[in-house]
């Protein structure tokens, strides 16, 4: 059997939903596509989009107040930047969210308020 399809979304859990929405809006230009709230207030799901069809799902859990332990999980998101890559790099440095740079490979990583890493690459390589 051959499975066909496409990736729909990637989920991360966040401790402060509003702070995370602002970060992804300001740092990467993502906008809220839709939201689902539990009737009992126990969770909120917010789907962010870049317009490509892929969605980033932010999950906020009412009863999880401590920071998430990410351990040594090396998974990450990756965003290819359209336009001036160096300008985006300067902007992220000004935001104070650059957490790793590899000049030899021509890439850098930023991290969100919960310390999830996002790789930033130019559109063309």
LOGUVEX-631636 format. One line per 2 residues: their letters; for each residue x, y, z of C-alpha. Coordinates in steps of 0.2 Angstrom, whole numbers, m for minus. Layout:
# residues N
a	X:Y:Z  ...
This chain:
# residues 125
xx	0:0:0  6:17:m4
xx	1:31:7  m1:48:m1
xx	m5:65:8  3:80:14
xx	8:87:31  m6:97:39
xx	1:104:55  14:103:68
xx	9:105:87  19:112:101
xx	13:115:119  15:133:126
xx	14:140:143  8:158:139
xx	m3:157:123  m4:176:120
xx	15:178:122  17:164:110
xx	5:171:97  14:188:98
xx	31:180:95  26:170:80
xx	17:185:73  31:197:76
xx	46:185:72  39:175:58
xx	23:184:51  11:170:56
xx	m7:174:58  m21:165:68
xx	m31:154:56  m43:147:69
xx	m45:143:87  m54:129:97
xx	m58:131:116  m63:117:127
xx	m81:120:135  m73:118:152
xx	m59:129:149  m46:115:151
xx	m37:119:134  m36:131:119
xx	m29:126:102  m24:140:91
xx	m19:136:73  m6:149:65
xx	m3:150:46  10:157:34
xx	m3:156:20  5:140:12
xx	m7:128:19  4:122:33
xx	m2:126:51  7:127:67
xx	m4:122:82  m1:130:98
xx	m9:120:113  m12:129:130
xx	m17:118:144  m25:126:159
xx	m18:114:172  0:114:166
xx	8:130:173  26:124:174
xx	38:126:159  39:111:147
xx	54:100:149  61:99:131
xx	75:88:136  87:84:122
xx	74:83:109  82:90:93
xx	67:92:83  63:110:76
xx	53:119:64  61:127:49
xx	56:143:39  63:148:23
xx	64:167:22  58:176:6
xx	67:193:2  82:199:11
xx	89:185:22  102:197:30
xx	88:209:35  78:195:43
xx	94:190:53  97:208:59
xx	78:209:64  79:193:74
xx	95:198:83  87:214:88
xx	72:204:95  85:195:105
xx	78:178:100  93:171:90
xx	100:156:100  112:148:88
xx	121:153:72  131:143:59
xx	139:155:47  148:141:38
xx	131:133:33  122:150:31
xx	109:147:44  103:152:61
xx	90:147:74  78:157:84
xx	69:151:99  51:155:105
xx	46:159:123  45:141:127
xx	62:138:120  56:128:104
xx	69:131:90  65:137:73
xx	79:136:59  79:151:48
xx	86:148:30  86:159:14
xx	73:154:1  87:149:m12
x	102:138:m7
